[in-house]
Amino acid sequence: MRTDTDRKFAAIEGGGTKFIVGVGKSYKDCVTSIISTRSSHETMAEVKSFIAGTTTDSKLVGIGVGTFGPVTVNPADSNYGQVLSTPKPNWEGYNFVTDLGSEFNVPVAVQTDVSAAAMSEAVERPNCKNLVYVTVGTGIGCGVFADGRIVSGTLHPEIGHIFLNSHSTDSAFSGVCPFHGDCLEGLASGPAIQARWGASLSELPQDHPAHEIEAYYLGSLCANLVLHHAPEVIVLGGGVMNTPGLLAKIRTRCRSLLGGYIVALNTDAAMEKLISKPLLSKHSGIQGAFMLAEKARG
């Protein structure tokens, strides 16, 4: 008979370049594996092999998945857990719930990677009811946590694909998004930076114009999030956000764009409180996936 002391969860954080898989009780108490993102068949074969190899004692009780989108996240939908139209080769149509559920005979819960991260970051902040988590890396995604729950409608938020005014010195760049060209992701993701300048943002000198252009786009995003969702906190994560000095530039640009309209945000201290790095550092997504696994178990 399984008890709460010997149960295990499997948590999967599925990103554009890598999958992080953890088996245990939380990110603090688990064994992990990092698997490069290839086709769904190749990637998930390794994921399932790792989970099986760490749960041979049959103590697995639930699986949580925070994945790149778009993906069906409504549990009432017959396609719950299915990856939708995506530029990632050989992933469209793959279903996490049916594949993992049939493989391990345990309940599976699925959300986007950013929604999972938003959930875990909100829990880390006592009494926080409204938070937006943004990841800036291979793509740009946003998870919205409002009034104590993850927000989804007919689909999860796709804020990474909103349209912004181009920076005044960036109008010649057509963007890299295969669907929209110059949407936010097409202009400000890691691949967009690489396409313009042949290097990552952190590899470019601090006085390179790329830093101000990136801060303009992400500051614009934050200003729009303030005006649309009125969050208590905007958490900025992902590889691009590891660039030294970028966070401060984004806060400055966001405040400038708001133009004093939101009086409570019209100080440096208020902007520092509003726009934050993840409290869980690189563990936000995997901890959110563990929370989903607990939810799946019910």
CORSUL-V286672 format. One record per residue. N is the residue number from 1. SS is DSSP state (H for helix, E for strand, - for the rest). PSI is psi as a letter, one per 20 degrees, with the letter a starting at -180 (999 if undefined). NEAR is the number of other ideal C-beta (glycine too) atoms within 12 Angstrom. Layout:
# CORSUL-V286672
n=[N:N]
ss=[SS:SS]
psi=[PSI:PSI]
near=[NEAR:NEAR]
This chain:
# CORSUL-V286672
n=[1:2:3:4:5:6:7:8:9:10:11:12:13:14:15:16:17:18:19:20:21:22:23:24:25:26:27:28:29:30:31:32:33:34:35:36:37:38:39:40:41:42:43:44:45:46:47:48:49:50:51:52:53:54:55:56:57:58:59:60:61:62:63:64:65:66:67:68:69:70:71:72:73:74:75:76:77:78:79:80:81:82:83:84:85:86:87:88:89:90:91:92:93:94:95:96:97:98:99:100:101:102:103:104:105:106:107:108:109:110:111:112:113:114:115:116:117:118:119:120:121:122:123:124:125:126:127:128:129:130:131:132:133:134:135:136:137:138:139:140:141:142:143:144:145:146:147:148:149:150:151:152:153:154:155:156:157:158:159:160:161:162:163:164:165:166:167:168:169:170:171:172:173:174:175:176:177:178:179:180:181:182:183:184:185:186:187:188:189:190:191:192:193:194:195:196:197:198:199:200:201:202:203:204:205:206:207:208:209:210:211:212:213:214:215:216:217:218:219:220:221:222:223:224:225:226:227:228:229:230:231:232:233:234:235:236:237:238:239:240:241:242:243:244:245:246:247:248:249:250:251:252:253:254:255:256:257:258:259:260:261:262:263:264:265:266:267:268:269:270:271:272:273:274:275:276:277:278:279:280:281:282:283:284:285:286:287:288:289:290:291:292:293:294:295:296:297:298]
ss=[-:-:-:-:-:-:-:E:E:E:E:E:E:E:-:-:-:E:E:E:E:E:E:E:E:E:-:-:E:E:E:E:E:E:E:E:-:-:-:H:H:H:H:H:H:H:H:H:H:H:H:H:H:-:-:-:-:-:-:E:E:E:E:E:E:E:E:-:-:-:E:-:-:-:-:-:-:-:-:-:-:E:E:-:-:-:-:-:-:-:-:-:-:-:E:H:H:H:H:H:H:H:H:H:-:-:-:E:E:E:E:E:H:H:H:H:H:H:H:H:H:H:H:-:-:-:-:-:-:-:E:E:E:E:E:E:-:-:-:E:E:E:E:E:E:E:-:-:E:E:-:E:-:-:-:E:-:-:H:H:H:-:-:-:-:-:-:-:-:-:-:-:-:-:-:-:E:-:-:-:E:-:-:H:H:H:H:H:-:H:H:H:H:H:H:H:H:-:-:-:H:H:H:-:-:-:-:-:H:H:H:H:H:H:H:H:H:H:H:H:H:H:H:H:H:H:H:H:H:-:-:-:E:E:E:E:E:-:H:H:H:H:-:-:-:H:H:H:H:H:H:H:H:H:H:H:H:H:-:-:-:-:H:H:H:-:-:H:H:H:H:H:H:H:E:E:-:-:-:-:H:H:H:H:H:H:H:H:H:H:H:H:H:H:H:H:H:-]
psi=[p:q:r:h:h:i:q:q:q:p:p:p:o:o:r:h:h:q:p:p:p:q:p:b:h:r:h:i:m:r:q:q:q:p:p:q:o:c:r:h:g:g:g:h:g:g:g:h:g:g:g:h:i:j:k:i:j:k:j:p:i:q:p:p:p:o:q:q:a:q:q:o:j:o:h:i:p:i:k:p:j:p:p:b:p:q:i:p:p:k:h:p:i:p:o:g:g:h:g:h:g:h:g:i:l:q:q:p:p:p:r:q:h:h:h:g:h:g:g:h:h:g:h:i:o:p:j:p:i:o:q:p:p:p:p:o:c:h:a:p:q:p:p:p:o:p:k:j:r:p:p:q:c:i:r:q:p:l:h:i:k:r:p:r:p:q:q:h:j:j:h:i:p:i:r:i:p:i:g:i:e:l:r:g:h:h:h:j:r:g:h:g:g:h:h:g:i:k:r:r:g:i:i:q:q:h:j:p:i:h:g:h:g:g:h:g:g:h:h:g:g:g:g:h:h:g:h:g:i:l:q:h:p:o:p:o:a:r:h:h:i:i:p:p:i:g:g:h:h:g:g:g:g:g:g:g:h:h:k:j:g:n:h:i:j:k:q:g:g:h:h:h:h:g:o:q:r:p:h:j:c:i:j:g:g:h:h:h:h:h:h:h:g:h:h:h:h:999]
near=[8:16:9:13:10:16:26:36:43:49:55:52:49:48:38:33:25:27:40:40:44:41:41:29:27:26:34:16:19:30:23:31:28:22:26:17:33:21:18:30:16:19:36:32:20:25:42:31:20:29:40:25:17:26:31:14:14:16:24:36:31:36:44:49:54:51:54:46:44:33:41:32:38:21:20:10:19:12:23:26:38:29:36:28:18:29:25:29:17:17:30:21:21:33:28:46:35:21:27:38:24:16:23:34:15:30:29:39:41:49:51:49:52:51:49:51:51:53:43:44:41:40:28:28:26:9:12:27:21:29:44:42:55:53:49:45:37:31:43:47:45:44:47:39:42:29:16:18:19:38:32:30:12:14:22:35:33:34:39:43:32:28:23:31:19:24:27:11:14:27:13:13:24:18:30:27:29:19:20:23:19:29:28:38:43:33:41:51:42:35:29:39:40:22:22:31:23:13:16:29:39:23:20:25:15:18:9:24:22:37:34:26:33:41:38:32:46:49:39:32:42:44:35:27:41:32:19:20:30:21:38:29:36:48:44:45:41:43:28:37:38:23:33:16:23:37:34:24:31:40:33:25:30:38:32:23:29:28:15:13:15:22:11:17:31:18:16:16:13:22:31:20:19:35:42:33:29:36:23:31:21:26:30:44:49:45:42:50:50:46:40:46:44:29:28:33:24:13]
